[in-house]
Amino acid sequence: MTDAVLLCYCTCPDTNAAALLAEALVGEHLAACVNRLPGISSTYFWEGRVVTDSEVLLLIKTTEDRFDALRQRLLELHPYRLPELIAVPVSQGHPAYLDWVRDGIKDP
């Protein structure tokens, strides 16, 4: 395992679901920060047809060490049957901010 920082993407159906997930992930030290971007439009293929919906995008900052626990908790709380969760390694960033992310996911 590693303390490499990840940026995770997750869409939610509405602001209430997004807030619940953000607060749980940060409150349980699975993420250091979650940004909520409301008002995105998502177009995707679902159950045999093309669908367009309004969603809220979560930008979740965590580490590789915490990703499995984050994924498990997100799947427990998310209202979608098949939630989007994509993790991208952060290869560069402000070192002090990346350290803050690492510190933010440590249990108090």
MDAnalysis code that builds the backbone (N, CA, C; Angstrom):
import MDAnalysis as mda
import numpy as np

u = mda.Universe.empty(324, n_residues=108, atom_resindex=np.repeat(np.arange(108), 3), trajectory=True)
u.add_TopologyAttr("name", ["N", "CA", "C"] * 108)
u.add_TopologyAttr("resid", np.arange(1, 109))
u.add_TopologyAttr("resname", ["MET", "THR", "ASP", "ALA", "VAL", "LEU", "LEU", "CYS", "TYR", "CYS", "THR", "CYS", "PRO", "ASP", "THR", "ASN", "ALA", "ALA", "ALA", "LEU", "LEU", "ALA", "GLU", "ALA", "LEU", "VAL", "GLY", "GLU", "HIS", "LEU", "ALA", "ALA", "CYS", "VAL", "ASN", "ARG", "LEU", "PRO", "GLY", "ILE", "SER", "SER", "THR", "TYR", "PHE", "TRP", "GLU", "GLY", "ARG", "VAL", "VAL", "THR", "ASP", "SER", "GLU", "VAL", "LEU", "LEU", "LEU", "ILE", "LYS", "THR", "THR", "GLU", "ASP", "ARG", "PHE", "ASP", "ALA", "LEU", "ARG", "GLN", "ARG", "LEU", "LEU", "GLU", "LEU", "HIS", "PRO", "TYR", "ARG", "LEU", "PRO", "GLU", "LEU", "ILE", "ALA", "VAL", "PRO", "VAL", "SER", "GLN", "GLY", "HIS", "PRO", "ALA", "TYR", "LEU", "ASP", "TRP", "VAL", "ARG", "ASP", "GLY", "ILE", "LYS", "ASP", "PRO"])
u.atoms.positions = np.array([
    [0.838, -1.180, 0.000],
    [0.000, 0.000, 0.000],
    [0.882, 1.241, 0.000],
    [0.237, 2.341, -0.340],
    [0.981, 3.586, -0.429],
    [0.108, 4.753, 0.009],
    [0.759, 5.826, 0.360],
    [0.004, 7.015, 0.738],
    [-0.138, 7.978, -0.436],
    [-0.016, 7.452, -1.665],
    [-0.199, 8.275, -2.861],
    [-1.608, 8.853, -2.866],
    [-1.712, 10.116, -3.244],
    [-3.001, 10.790, -3.255],
    [-3.780, 10.412, -4.508],
    [-5.093, 10.212, -4.338],
    [-6.012, 9.913, -5.433],
    [-7.072, 10.999, -5.506],
    [-7.509, 11.287, -6.721],
    [-8.673, 12.128, -6.953],
    [-9.746, 11.210, -7.514],
    [-10.864, 11.094, -6.797],
    [-11.941, 10.186, -7.178],
    [-13.139, 10.979, -7.678],
    [-13.774, 10.462, -8.685],
    [-14.971, 11.055, -9.255],
    [-16.165, 10.163, -8.944],
    [-17.260, 10.791, -8.545],
    [-18.493, 10.058, -8.262],
    [-19.674, 10.980, -8.558],
    [-20.658, 10.490, -9.291],
    [-21.855, 11.280, -9.543],
    [-22.972, 10.838, -8.603],
    [-23.828, 11.814, -8.257],
    [-24.962, 11.586, -7.362],
    [-26.218, 12.156, -8.012],
    [-27.388, 11.623, -7.658],
    [-28.620, 12.077, -8.296],
    [-29.079, 13.467, -7.868],
    [-28.654, 13.923, -6.669],
    [-29.146, 15.216, -6.179],
    [-28.231, 15.735, -5.077],
    [-28.504, 16.964, -4.651],
    [-27.643, 17.596, -3.642],
    [-27.734, 16.907, -2.283],
    [-28.886, 16.344, -1.950],
    [-29.012, 15.657, -0.659],
    [-28.133, 14.413, -0.599],
    [-28.183, 13.594, -1.637],
    [-27.341, 12.393, -1.683],
    [-25.868, 12.779, -1.680],
    [-25.521, 13.825, -2.424],
    [-24.131, 14.277, -2.487],
    [-23.650, 14.745, -1.113],
    [-24.476, 15.508, -0.408],
    [-24.101, 16.006, 0.917],
    [-23.928, 14.853, 1.903],
    [-24.833, 13.889, 1.872],
    [-24.738, 12.729, 2.758],
    [-23.428, 11.986, 2.535],
    [-23.108, 11.727, 1.281],
    [-21.870, 11.013, 0.974],
    [-20.645, 11.825, 1.388],
    [-20.628, 13.111, 1.040],
    [-19.477, 13.954, 1.365],
    [-19.239, 13.997, 2.869],
    [-20.290, 14.224, 3.625],
    [-20.153, 14.325, 5.079],
    [-19.714, 13.005, 5.704],
    [-20.240, 11.891, 5.200],
    [-19.845, 10.588, 5.741],
    [-18.385, 10.290, 5.420],
    [-17.970, 10.510, 4.185],
    [-16.595, 10.177, 3.792],
    [-15.574, 11.027, 4.532],
    [-15.848, 12.319, 4.681],
    [-14.924, 13.191, 5.408],
    [-15.014, 12.914, 6.914],
    [-16.228, 12.767, 7.422],
    [-16.416, 12.521, 8.850],
    [-15.796, 11.226, 9.335],
    [-15.733, 10.234, 8.447],
    [-15.141, 8.939, 8.791],
    [-13.671, 8.848, 8.383],
    [-13.073, 9.961, 8.003],
    [-11.660, 10.050, 7.623],
    [-11.302, 9.136, 6.455],
    [-12.265, 8.953, 5.547],
    [-12.001, 8.206, 4.322],
    [-11.589, 9.143, 3.198],
    [-11.919, 10.414, 3.347],
    [-11.534, 11.462, 2.403],
    [-11.140, 12.695, 3.204],
    [-10.164, 13.434, 2.684],
    [-9.765, 14.677, 3.342],
    [-10.683, 15.822, 2.948],
    [-11.211, 15.747, 1.733],
    [-12.048, 16.820, 1.204],
    [-12.917, 16.238, 0.100],
    [-14.150, 16.726, 0.014],
    [-15.048, 16.358, -1.088],
    [-15.673, 17.646, -1.612],
    [-15.426, 17.937, -2.879],
    [-16.072, 19.070, -3.537],
    [-17.339, 18.568, -4.209],
    [-18.409, 19.365, -4.099],
    [-19.694, 19.023, -4.727],
    [-19.975, 20.026, -5.833],
    [-20.086, 19.528, -7.049],
    [-20.345, 20.380, -8.208],
    [-21.740, 20.075, -8.727],
    [-22.731, 20.884, -8.355],
    [-24.107, 20.634, -8.800],
    [-24.299, 21.102, -10.248],
    [-25.394, 20.641, -10.839],
    [-25.806, 21.151, -12.135],
    [-25.070, 20.589, -13.331],
    [-24.439, 19.429, -13.196],
    [-23.816, 18.833, -14.374],
    [-24.872, 18.030, -15.118],
    [-24.680, 17.870, -16.403],
    [-25.555, 17.029, -17.221],
    [-24.767, 15.806, -17.638],
    [-25.332, 14.640, -17.384],
    [-24.677, 13.387, -17.745],
    [-25.522, 12.669, -18.788],
    [-24.877, 12.239, -19.849],
    [-25.535, 11.443, -20.880],
    [-24.840, 10.093, -20.916],
    [-25.621, 9.030, -20.823],
    [-25.049, 7.695, -20.724],
    [-26.038, 6.666, -21.270],
    [-25.520, 5.488, -21.539],
    [-26.332, 4.376, -22.026],
    [-26.737, 3.533, -20.822],
    [-28.037, 3.370, -20.589],
    [-28.515, 2.632, -19.419],
    [-29.765, 1.845, -19.788],
    [-29.735, 0.554, -19.501],
    [-30.866, -0.347, -19.722],
    [-31.437, -0.214, -21.138],
    [-30.514, -0.216, -22.108],
    [-30.905, -0.270, -23.511],
    [-31.241, 1.050, -24.169],
    [-31.015, 2.153, -23.485],
    [-31.330, 3.436, -24.125],
    [-30.373, 4.526, -23.649],
    [-30.327, 5.611, -24.416],
    [-29.524, 6.765, -24.053],
    [-30.341, 7.643, -23.116],
    [-29.730, 8.016, -21.987],
    [-30.395, 8.791, -20.946],
    [-29.560, 10.046, -20.673],
    [-30.234, 11.151, -20.422],
    [-29.569, 12.371, -19.966],
    [-30.223, 12.806, -18.667],
    [-29.393, 13.005, -17.639],
    [-29.876, 13.391, -16.312],
    [-29.040, 14.533, -15.763],
    [-29.633, 15.275, -14.843],
    [-28.922, 16.259, -14.040],
    [-28.331, 15.517, -12.844],
    [-27.077, 15.792, -12.529],
    [-26.428, 15.124, -11.415],
    [-25.535, 16.110, -10.674],
    [-25.008, 15.651, -9.556],
    [-24.007, 16.382, -8.775],
    [-22.731, 15.553, -8.837],
    [-21.635, 16.186, -9.201],
    [-20.350, 15.497, -9.278],
    [-19.579, 15.710, -7.987],
    [-19.092, 14.629, -7.419],
    [-18.215, 14.704, -6.254],
    [-16.772, 14.537, -6.717],
    [-15.891, 15.409, -6.223],
    [-14.447, 15.275, -6.397],
    [-13.890, 14.945, -5.019],
    [-13.451, 13.720, -4.864],
    [-13.079, 13.178, -3.564],
    [-11.555, 13.031, -3.497],
    [-10.933, 13.605, -2.455],
    [-9.492, 13.483, -2.272],
    [-9.208, 12.489, -1.160],
    [-8.438, 11.454, -1.506],
    [-8.089, 10.404, -0.547],
    [-6.714, 9.866, -0.899],
    [-6.346, 8.735, -0.307],
    [-5.078, 8.076, -0.642],
    [-5.359, 6.635, -1.050],
    [-4.353, 6.049, -1.689],
    [-4.492, 4.639, -2.071],
    [-4.759, 3.762, -0.854],
    [-4.136, 4.076, 0.271],
    [-4.320, 3.287, 1.493],
    [-5.781, 3.256, 1.949],
    [-6.510, 4.328, 1.726],
    [-7.891, 4.434, 2.216],
    [-8.935, 4.122, 1.140],
    [-8.487, 3.895, -0.099],
    [-9.441, 3.757, -1.200],
    [-10.401, 2.578, -1.020],
    [-9.927, 1.421, -0.635],
    [-10.815, 0.258, -0.498],
    [-11.911, 0.521, 0.533],
    [-11.553, 1.114, 1.663],
    [-12.556, 1.436, 2.682],
    [-13.518, 2.505, 2.177],
    [-12.994, 3.490, 1.453],
    [-13.849, 4.524, 0.867],
    [-14.848, 3.900, -0.105],
    [-14.352, 3.037, -0.975],
    [-15.226, 2.377, -1.953],
    [-16.328, 1.585, -1.246],
    [-15.970, 0.826, -0.244],
    [-16.963, 0.028, 0.471],
    [-18.037, 0.910, 1.101],
    [-17.621, 1.995, 1.734],
    [-18.585, 2.884, 2.389],
    [-19.456, 3.605, 1.366],
    [-18.854, 4.052, 0.263],
    [-19.620, 4.723, -0.783],
    [-20.686, 3.789, -1.341],
    [-20.326, 2.541, -1.581],
    [-21.304, 1.576, -2.108],
    [-22.424, 1.298, -1.104],
    [-22.129, 1.353, 0.179],
    [-23.166, 1.166, 1.207],
    [-24.161, 2.323, 1.226],
    [-23.680, 3.548, 0.991],
    [-24.505, 4.739, 1.154],
    [-25.140, 5.252, -0.146],
    [-24.554, 4.929, -1.274],
    [-24.978, 5.532, -2.541],
    [-26.345, 5.012, -2.973],
    [-27.238, 5.906, -3.447],
    [-28.575, 5.464, -3.855],
    [-28.624, 4.750, -5.212],
    [-27.598, 4.891, -6.044],
    [-27.602, 4.223, -7.352],
    [-27.286, 2.733, -7.199],
    [-27.870, 1.908, -8.074],
    [-27.518, 0.484, -8.122],
    [-26.080, 0.299, -8.576],
    [-25.639, 1.158, -9.495],
    [-24.291, 1.073, -10.049],
    [-23.639, 2.456, -10.002],
    [-23.139, 2.851, -8.826],
    [-22.543, 4.180, -8.718],
    [-21.220, 4.280, -9.474],
    [-20.999, 5.462, -10.024],
    [-19.717, 5.764, -10.641],
    [-18.704, 6.012, -9.529],
    [-17.561, 5.369, -9.630],
    [-16.434, 5.666, -8.758],
    [-15.178, 5.407, -9.564],
    [-14.496, 6.474, -9.909],
    [-13.270, 6.396, -10.699],
    [-12.179, 7.103, -9.908],
    [-11.047, 6.434, -9.726],
    [-9.926, 7.013, -8.980],
    [-8.762, 7.250, -9.935],
    [-8.210, 8.456, -9.862],
    [-7.091, 8.852, -10.703],
    [-5.925, 9.235, -9.799],
    [-4.762, 8.653, -10.015],
    [-3.608, 9.031, -9.199],
    [-3.210, 10.485, -9.471],
    [-2.843, 11.178, -8.414],
    [-2.359, 12.549, -8.534],
    [-0.835, 12.474, -8.658],
    [-0.330, 12.807, -9.844],
    [1.115, 12.685, -10.063],
    [1.875, 13.946, -9.664],
    [1.205, 15.078, -9.638],
    [1.832, 16.343, -9.267],
    [0.828, 17.170, -8.480],
    [1.330, 18.069, -7.663],
    [0.472, 18.965, -6.907],
    [1.295, 19.782, -5.931],
    [0.643, 20.698, -5.256],
    [1.306, 21.507, -4.236],
    [1.648, 20.575, -3.072],
    [2.928, 20.385, -2.776],
    [3.320, 19.406, -1.759],
    [2.620, 19.591, -0.420],
    [2.463, 20.833, 0.020],
    [1.808, 21.063, 1.313],
    [0.345, 20.630, 1.270],
    [-0.338, 20.842, 0.146],
    [-1.732, 20.406, 0.021],
    [-1.816, 18.879, 0.011],
    [-0.924, 18.237, -0.716],
    [-0.945, 16.768, -0.762],
    [-0.673, 16.189, 0.628],
    [0.215, 16.814, 1.385],
    [0.447, 16.385, 2.773],
    [-0.813, 16.586, 3.614],
    [-1.523, 17.697, 3.386],
    [-2.777, 17.965, 4.106],
    [-3.801, 16.865, 3.812],
    [-3.870, 16.414, 2.543],
    [-4.784, 15.318, 2.209],
    [-4.399, 14.075, 2.993],
    [-3.127, 13.736, 2.991],
    [-2.660, 12.542, 3.719],
    [-2.996, 12.642, 5.202],
    [-2.775, 13.814, 5.787],
    [-3.078, 14.001, 7.212],
    [-4.580, 13.953, 7.483],
    [-5.379, 14.400, 6.543],
    [-6.827, 14.491, 6.739],
    [-7.546, 13.159, 6.793],
    [-6.906, 12.113, 6.327],
    [-7.568, 10.803, 6.344],
    [-7.077, 9.925, 7.492],
    [-6.217, 10.475, 8.310],
    [-5.759, 9.723, 9.485],
    [-6.819, 9.790, 10.572],
    [-7.023, 8.679, 11.247],
    [-7.958, 8.675, 12.382],
    [-7.422, 9.598, 13.462],
    [-8.318, 10.369, 14.090],
    [-7.859, 11.302, 15.142],
    [-7.340, 10.556, 16.365],
])
